[in-house]
Amino acid sequence: MNALPEWLEPLASRLPDVTAADLHWREDRRLVQRFTPAAVLVLLGDGPAGPEVLLTERAGTLRQHSGQVAFPGGRADPGDADATATALREATEETGLDPAGVDVLGELPPLGLAHSGHRVTPVVAHWRERGPVGVVDPSEVARVQSVPLAELFAAERRVTGPGGYTGPAFAVRGLLVWGFTAEVLVRVLALGGLRPAAPGDPVTITLDEALRWAGVSA
């Protein structure tokens, strides 16, 4: 593997030993066999303002999770060799990412999502050679944004959403990062010591309040 930036080395060294218990992920084991396999790419790289993560905003016309912020990714295809292949293929299709500039650091244990029926494997990678990315298919993706981690964590709330969900939320550049994406992001960054300690308990707000806080139209 190519040399990693110093800030990414602790995360890369931690990934091979991560278990589902380390991620503190709750799921109904009875549903696991019915889940559809999927994968997302947690792509981290150096930017002008320090470490960044690549995010997408799903198109508002989609039937599921429309307008939500997500990692590049999606369902596995029969031709995908593994979760890494799924994540890289989906990222290329959604953002035009060149996989040749990406070094995969490892896969996390699959995470079950009962509400969508998917079992999602986060694939953590280093964006070694930055190339152009953008919206490839507007019917699927409305926006592609590389977000500095420092900017992401400058303001944090806890948000309450559908079904009694309560979890972290971040407002950045007109995007609201919450739900599965925020949950995975904080777990990944915590593994590598990249998540700053929150100054006290974050304020809890509703999803509607969080959207207004982020400047997003509901």
C-alpha distance (Angstrom), angle and dihedral (degrees) to the residues before:
residue distance angle dihedral
M1 . . .
N2 3.78 . .
A3 3.80 120.0 .
L4 3.81 113.6 -78.6
P5 3.80 127.7 -142.8
E6 3.77 110.9 -97.8
W7 3.80 93.5 -112.7
L8 3.81 91.2 58.6
E9 3.80 98.8 47.6
P10 3.85 97.0 84.4
L11 3.81 91.2 53.4
A12 3.81 93.2 46.9
S13 3.80 91.7 50.7
R14 3.81 91.9 48.4
L15 3.80 98.9 50.1
P16 3.84 100.0 76.8
D17 3.81 91.7 60.6
V18 3.81 100.2 42.5
T19 3.81 115.6 123.9
A20 3.79 131.3 -170.1
A21 3.81 88.0 -105.2
D22 3.81 90.2 58.1
L23 3.80 89.3 58.6
H24 3.84 94.1 52.2
W25 3.79 90.0 -139.2
R26 3.79 117.6 165.7
E27 3.79 119.1 -149.2
D28 3.77 139.4 152.6
R29 3.81 104.6 -106.8
R30 3.82 90.0 -159.4
L31 3.81 89.7 68.9
V32 3.81 98.4 47.4
Q33 3.81 96.4 95.3
R34 3.80 90.9 55.1
F35 3.79 95.5 52.2
T36 3.81 121.2 109.5
P37 3.83 112.0 -127.1
A38 3.81 116.6 -116.4
A39 3.79 138.5 158.1
V40 3.80 138.9 -152.9
L41 3.79 130.3 -158.4
V42 3.81 115.8 -126.7
L43 3.80 95.8 -164.0
L44 3.80 116.8 -171.8
G45 3.79 126.2 -176.9
D46 3.78 146.1 149.4
G47 3.79 117.5 -82.7
P48 3.81 136.6 173.6
A49 3.82 90.3 -84.9
G50 3.81 97.2 40.2
P51 3.81 131.0 -92.4
E52 3.82 114.9 9.4
V53 3.80 138.4 -173.0
L54 3.80 126.2 -146.7
L55 3.82 115.3 -123.7
T56 3.79 136.1 173.4
E57 3.78 133.7 -153.4
R58 3.78 112.0 -137.3
A59 3.80 117.5 -128.0
G60 3.78 115.2 -93.4
T61 3.80 91.4 -129.1
L62 3.82 96.1 63.1
R63 3.80 117.5 111.8
Q64 3.82 94.5 -134.6
H65 3.81 126.7 47.5
S66 3.80 92.1 -11.9
G67 3.79 114.7 -172.4
Q68 3.80 93.7 8.0
V69 3.79 124.5 133.7
A70 3.80 114.4 -113.7
F71 3.76 145.1 162.1
P72 3.80 113.9 -101.0
G73 3.78 106.9 -89.3
G74 3.77 147.7 91.1
R75 3.79 146.8 171.7
A76 3.78 122.1 -20.9
D77 3.80 117.8 -104.3
P78 3.83 121.8 -142.9
G79 3.82 89.7 -112.4
D80 3.82 94.7 55.4
A81 3.79 111.8 109.2
D82 3.82 93.5 -152.4
A83 3.80 144.1 -28.7
T84 3.80 91.6 -70.5
A85 3.80 90.3 56.6
T86 3.80 90.0 49.6
A87 3.80 93.8 49.8
L88 3.81 94.7 47.2
R89 3.82 93.3 45.0
E90 3.79 92.8 49.5
A91 3.81 92.4 45.5
T92 3.79 90.2 52.0
E93 3.80 92.4 48.0
E94 3.81 93.4 47.1
T95 3.80 103.0 38.5
G96 3.81 108.4 13.7
L97 3.81 89.9 -114.4
D98 3.81 114.7 173.2
P99 3.84 105.9 -131.5
A100 3.82 89.8 -158.3
G101 3.80 88.4 75.6
V102 3.82 93.9 50.8
D103 3.81 127.7 89.6
V104 3.81 112.7 -162.7
L105 3.80 110.8 -139.4
G106 3.79 98.3 -173.2
E107 3.77 149.7 -60.4
L108 3.79 124.8 -94.4
P109 3.81 120.6 -140.6
P110 3.84 112.1 -80.3
L111 3.81 114.4 -91.6
G112 3.79 120.0 -144.8
L113 3.80 120.0 -135.9
A114 3.79 109.4 -164.7
H115 3.82 94.9 -172.7
S116 3.81 93.3 58.4
G117 3.80 100.2 27.2
H118 3.81 93.8 -124.7
R119 3.78 132.2 129.3
V120 3.78 104.1 -151.4
T121 3.81 125.9 -160.8
P122 3.81 113.3 -157.5
V123 3.82 109.7 -143.5
V124 3.81 111.7 -157.9
A125 3.80 116.7 -151.7
H126 3.79 144.1 167.9
W127 3.81 118.5 -123.8
R128 3.80 93.9 -139.1
E129 3.81 98.3 169.7
R130 3.77 112.9 30.1
G131 3.77 115.6 -141.6
P132 3.79 135.5 171.2
V133 3.80 117.5 -68.1
G134 3.78 131.2 177.7
V135 3.77 145.3 134.5
V136 3.82 110.6 -42.4
D137 3.82 99.9 174.8
P138 3.84 115.1 22.1
S139 3.80 89.9 -163.2
E140 3.81 88.5 67.6
V141 3.80 106.4 25.8
A142 3.80 127.6 33.8
R143 3.80 98.2 -176.8
V144 3.80 142.6 7.0
Q145 3.79 117.4 -154.4
S146 3.80 135.0 175.0
V147 3.81 104.9 -149.6
P148 3.83 125.8 -160.9
L149 3.80 110.6 -124.6
A150 3.80 91.3 -137.0
E151 3.79 89.9 56.5
L152 3.78 92.3 44.8
F153 3.79 94.0 54.5
A154 3.80 96.3 39.3
A155 3.81 88.3 93.6
E156 3.79 124.8 24.1
R157 3.78 135.5 173.0
R158 3.77 136.8 172.8
V159 3.77 112.5 -119.5
T160 3.80 131.4 -156.7
G161 3.77 114.4 -147.1
P162 3.82 143.3 162.6
G163 3.79 119.1 -27.9
G164 3.78 93.5 17.7
Y165 3.81 93.3 -64.8
T166 3.80 115.3 166.3
G167 3.78 121.5 -178.5
P168 3.81 147.2 122.8
A169 3.79 122.7 -52.6
F170 3.80 131.9 -173.1
A171 3.80 129.6 -165.8
V172 3.79 115.6 -150.6
R173 3.80 133.7 155.5
G174 3.78 94.3 -16.7
L175 3.80 92.8 -48.1
L176 3.79 129.4 113.1
V177 3.80 112.4 -147.8
W178 3.80 109.9 -162.3
G179 3.80 142.5 125.4
F180 3.81 119.7 35.5
T181 3.82 94.3 -7.5
A182 3.80 93.9 52.9
E183 3.81 92.1 43.3
V184 3.81 92.8 52.5
L185 3.79 93.3 42.7
V186 3.80 95.0 54.2
R187 3.81 91.3 46.5
V188 3.80 93.7 49.6
L189 3.78 94.0 46.3
A190 3.80 92.2 45.4
L191 3.82 89.7 55.5
G192 3.80 89.5 59.6
G193 3.79 97.5 38.6
L194 3.81 89.9 -111.4
R195 3.79 97.5 121.6
P196 3.81 110.6 90.2
A197 3.77 118.5 -133.4
A198 3.80 110.8 -98.0
P199 3.84 113.5 -119.5
G200 3.80 97.2 -119.1
D201 3.78 127.5 -44.6
P202 3.83 113.2 -25.3
V203 3.79 118.0 -122.7
T204 3.82 114.9 -98.1
I205 3.80 116.4 -134.2
T206 3.80 136.3 166.9
L207 3.79 122.4 -97.7
D208 3.82 91.3 -108.1
E209 3.80 90.3 52.1
A210 3.80 90.1 47.6
L211 3.81 91.9 52.9
R212 3.81 90.7 51.7
W213 3.82 89.8 45.3
A214 3.80 89.4 54.3
G215 3.80 93.0 44.7
V216 3.81 92.4 -116.5
S217 3.78 122.6 144.7
A218 3.81 109.9 -122.0
